[in-house]
Amino acid sequence: MGAYLVRRLIHLIPTFLGATFLAFLILQLAPGDFLTRWALDPKIRPETIALMRHNFGLDRPVLVQYLIWLKNLLHGDLGHSFMYQQPVLEVIWPRILNSLILVGLSIVFLYLIGIPVGVYQALRPYTPGDYAISFLAYFGIAIPNFFFMLILIYLLVQFKFAHGWTPFPIGGMTSQGFDHLPPWRQLLDVLWHAVLPAFVVVTADMSSLTRVMRGLVMEVLGQDYIRTARAKGLPQRVVLYKHALRNAIIPVIATIGGLLPTLISGAGLVEVVANWPGMTPLLLDAINQQDLYVNTGIIALSTFLLIVGNILGDLLLAVVDPRIRYG
Amino acid sequence: MKKAIIGTLALTLALASAALAQAFTWPASWTTAKPGEAKRGGTFVEATISDFRTMNPFLSAEADSIPDRMTLNGIGLVTRDPTTGKWIPYMATSWKVSKDQTEITFKIRRGMKWSDGKPITADDWIMTYRIHMDPKVGSNLRDSFFIGDKVVKVEKIDDYTLRFVYPKPDAEAFAIASYSPWPAHVFGPVYEKQGADGIKKMWGLNEDPGKIVTWGPFVVASYRPGERVVFKRNPYFGEWNKDAAGNPLPYLDAYQVNIVKDTNAELAAFLTGEIDQMNPTTVEQIAQIKKAINAGKLDATLKVNASPIASSQFVVFNWNKKSDPFKERLFRSAKFRKAMSHLINRKAVVEVVYGGLGTPMYGSVYPVLTQWINKDAPKYPYDPEAAKKLLAELGFTKKDAEGYLVDEQGRRLEFNLATNAGNKQREEIAKLFVDEAKKVGVKINFRPIDFNTLVGQLLSKGPDRPFDAIIIGLRGGGLDWPFGSNVVPCRGNLHMWNRSGTCLDPRETLMQYYYYKGRTTLDFDQRVKIGYKLQEVEGELLPIVYIAGPNYHTAWNNRIGGWHPDKIISSIWRSGELPLLYRAK
């Protein structure tokens, strides 16, 4: 087990280098750079742009830029944002935290709702309840998140017109005057803002999880050892939770590690539409503006977390499934 | 409302010698509120689409940054009177221009204080200037202190007198002098000790707001990344800024800007009253606001088509095509470009591209700058017959088998047209142009390409540049001399049609002559006359074929009062002055 871990961690290095260098290269292959846009500003002299390009190090060969970036990375420095004129980590850190809240809450929804609903369906297959949930699940998979969020915002605006108040806020992460609230009210306020977008973010995943869980549990329930357990006279609860679910859930656990990078990479366009100050709006800005080091910083962090997440997923698998051994 | 500005000369001069704090009185003509009507207190909330980058005035690069918002859009000694467009004293009380017009001496208003209570003196302007000028800081304002290659100097005469020394008389002398001062007692010690690096580390977005100091009406109270910035009233501002009734300004306790990354979300926020003001840009947004107002769900005021916006869309043809002499000769011909202008159906562009909410353009001066527009300059409006006639004069009289015009040697009238992919408005303009051209037998191959590639082609230099024609736009530019310093002169890097480095057409040389003549004329009315002449030559040469631009619309929630009277609501002066806004309901 220990040797396996070490080997995996050593594998991490070339993967990380390859991924970040590729990202660096592709970002630089795009025509122009952060300063190209400035060239169309009639107020800025070309000399100034040349000077800035030099100051930003953008006039050096890509490989040299990458090596310098790598060297700084070893000192824990992800580089400097052109847009913000600040260290990249300082720029993305608050956004990571914000995205974490949203994605964290959505993962809670995912498992808290997805698993029980899937099990419920598996126990009562081909009933009206099963069909109704399946219909909703297909709807959830099909509808694009950002569009679903837009519909909800539209409904909230109409609700506000009709009643003068709204059950959920229309976008944002905190209420006005947030800074003057006591900590527990702040927490409630953020959660109140997060509920709707978190639910929207997870609709597709939740829908597919219920489908997967339904299939897995149904499959396991048809196996011989379950029949044996039932024949022994074990109560349904024990059969289901101790024998069936533990086996059925293994493939789901294997995917948990993959969630790690999504935790920081943000909730996608829902963040833009719901006006949630997470990673996605920042990343979109950075891509539009060709803010090189913010882009590479985000890619480097996600790559790292993806690799670590996969390792964690494999280890978790060994914990829940005694048949799996790493050597 | 973002643009916010100030003052009356007569009143301030009268008060100048008297009081300890020489007050600036905000004229009653800048607001719809009657004197004494405005109440104190409350918050005004607006939205912005792009997150803030920094609180540091020496690093901020974009309009409506936090430093801009704290200083009424970066004004200082002087400001513009929106009712006349002329410069008036603001943080100065008066000025004197030297005989050769290369020196302006400003008397600084006495009794002004920073938001931390320290006095504002000449040293603040000097230190601010020094830091902006340090190339290692990388300030965006540095270039504004250059006239050509020469630097404008700022000198301290005494604590309350400043002298600006210009290399030559300049149209933008007052614009240059209007830069906003920042506290020398805050930035000075850091700059002396740590230089540019020290300055760059200051006032980032994670700075403690308690350390932010400004002279303006509001100072940062809190910032939440990607969410909002809240400003609170600077109590010292009211000591020298009064309304027409003598009350201290601003009226509001606080001013808040929400960061809303999505225009749908912004509209939702305005419709539900979460923000007090917005500038709708599309027909759909305007329709939604109108509907909500008419249904009695939203108590707001909507001003549609208040003015054109200072931005333009145009076609530029490449004069430097050594490898293709046929096209080069064509693109260098004014007749050809006039024919192309006759083929652009600007009315259709306004209808289709801007949903009827736009203004046609025929020259480089934005239509919103009404006092600058020479109505008698030549125009070439939509007229396919006139286009045919001009093309026939160029030798394109016959058509080939596919119906396209050819010259004597059988060469087809055909060229490529590019714009940046993803810009729907420009793509629509291009399609309209292609269709109209096809009708008279001109073949245009339209292909949208990546923005940065496009800019690269546009800015390329030399005798052989890699494009035929490009549709692109520019925005911004001066109110003092609305011709681009790097567009009109033949060596400018935005002299997009001809980047051979020299003037190729005598009319280019003449335009360049008028450009510099106007640029070095300090007197406004004289300058306008030179601008008129420049536009006449421009109309003859037509180096760029202008198409149209969008209009400015604005809407505000009626719980906020004190907005501009209708005649000064425009994309230049915007909808109101921040210090004059008040909570009406």
Contacts between the chains, C-beta under 8 A, distances in Angstrom:
chain1	res1	chain2	res2	distance
A	30	B	450	7.8
A	30	B	452	7.0
A	31	B	450	5.7
A	31	B	452	4.2
A	31	B	453	4.5
A	31	B	456	6.2
A	32	B	451	7.5
A	32	B	452	2.6
A	32	B	453	7.3
A	32	B	455	6.4
A	32	B	456	6.4
A	33	B	452	7.8
A	36	B	452	4.8
A	36	B	455	5.3
A	36	B	456	7.3
A	37	B	455	7.5
A	39	B	455	6.0
A	39	B	459	5.6
A	39	B	493	7.2
A	40	B	455	6.2
A	40	B	458	8.0
A	40	B	472	7.8
A	40	B	474	6.7
A	40	B	494	7.2
A	41	B	476	7.1
A	42	B	474	6.6
A	42	B	476	6.8
A	42	B	477	5.8
A	42	B	484	4.2
A	42	B	485	6.6
A	42	B	486	5.7
A	42	B	487	6.2
A	42	B	494	5.9
A	43	B	143	6.3
A	43	B	144	6.9
A	43	B	476	7.1
A	43	B	477	8.0
A	44	B	140	7.6
A	44	B	143	5.7
A	45	B	143	5.1
A	45	B	146	6.9
A	45	B	486	7.6
A	46	B	486	7.9
A	46	B	493	4.9
A	48	B	142	6.9
A	48	B	143	5.5
A	51	B	135	6.2
A	51	B	138	7.8
A	52	B	138	6.2
A	55	B	136	8.0
A	55	B	138	6.4
A	83	B	53	5.5
A	84	B	53	4.9
A	84	B	54	6.3
A	84	B	204	7.6
A	84	B	205	7.0
A	85	B	53	7.0
A	85	B	54	5.8
A	85	B	56	7.3
A	85	B	59	4.6
A	85	B	200	6.5
A	85	B	204	7.6
A	86	B	54	7.3
A	86	B	204	5.1
A	86	B	205	7.1
A	86	B	206	8.0
A	90	B	204	7.2
A	90	B	206	6.3
A	94	B	225	4.3
A	94	B	226	7.6
A	95	B	225	6.6
A	95	B	226	6.5
A	98	B	225	7.7
A	98	B	226	7.0
A	150	B	264	6.2
A	153	B	264	7.1
A	153	B	265	7.0
A	153	B	268	5.4
A	154	B	268	7.8
A	156	B	268	7.7
A	156	B	272	8.0
A	157	B	268	5.2
A	157	B	271	5.7
A	157	B	272	5.8
A	160	B	272	4.8
A	161	B	271	7.9
A	161	B	292	7.3
A	161	B	295	7.7
A	161	B	297	4.5
A	166	B	272	7.5
A	170	B	265	7.7
A	170	B	268	5.2
A	170	B	269	6.6
A	170	B	272	5.8
A	170	B	274	6.8
A	171	B	260	7.4
A	171	B	265	4.9
A	171	B	268	6.9
A	171	B	269	6.9
A	172	B	227	6.6
A	172	B	258	7.4
A	173	B	224	7.9
A	173	B	227	5.8
A	174	B	224	6.6
A	174	B	227	6.3
A	176	B	45	7.8
A	176	B	228	8.0
A	176	B	256	7.2
A	178	B	224	7.5
A	179	B	222	5.3
A	179	B	224	7.9
A	272	B	261	5.0
A	272	B	262	5.2
A	273	B	262	5.3
A	273	B	264	6.9
A	273	B	265	6.4
A	274	B	265	7.4
A	275	B	259	7.8
A	275	B	260	5.5
A	275	B	261	6.2
A	275	B	262	6.5
A	275	B	265	4.7
A	277	B	51	7.9
A	277	B	224	7.3
A	277	B	225	5.8
A	277	B	226	2.5
A	277	B	227	4.9
A	277	B	259	7.1
A	278	B	226	7.5
A	281	B	51	7.2
A	281	B	226	6.2
A	281	B	261	4.7
A	282	B	51	7.5
A	282	B	226	7.1
A	285	B	50	7.3
A	285	B	51	6.9
A	290	B	452	7.9
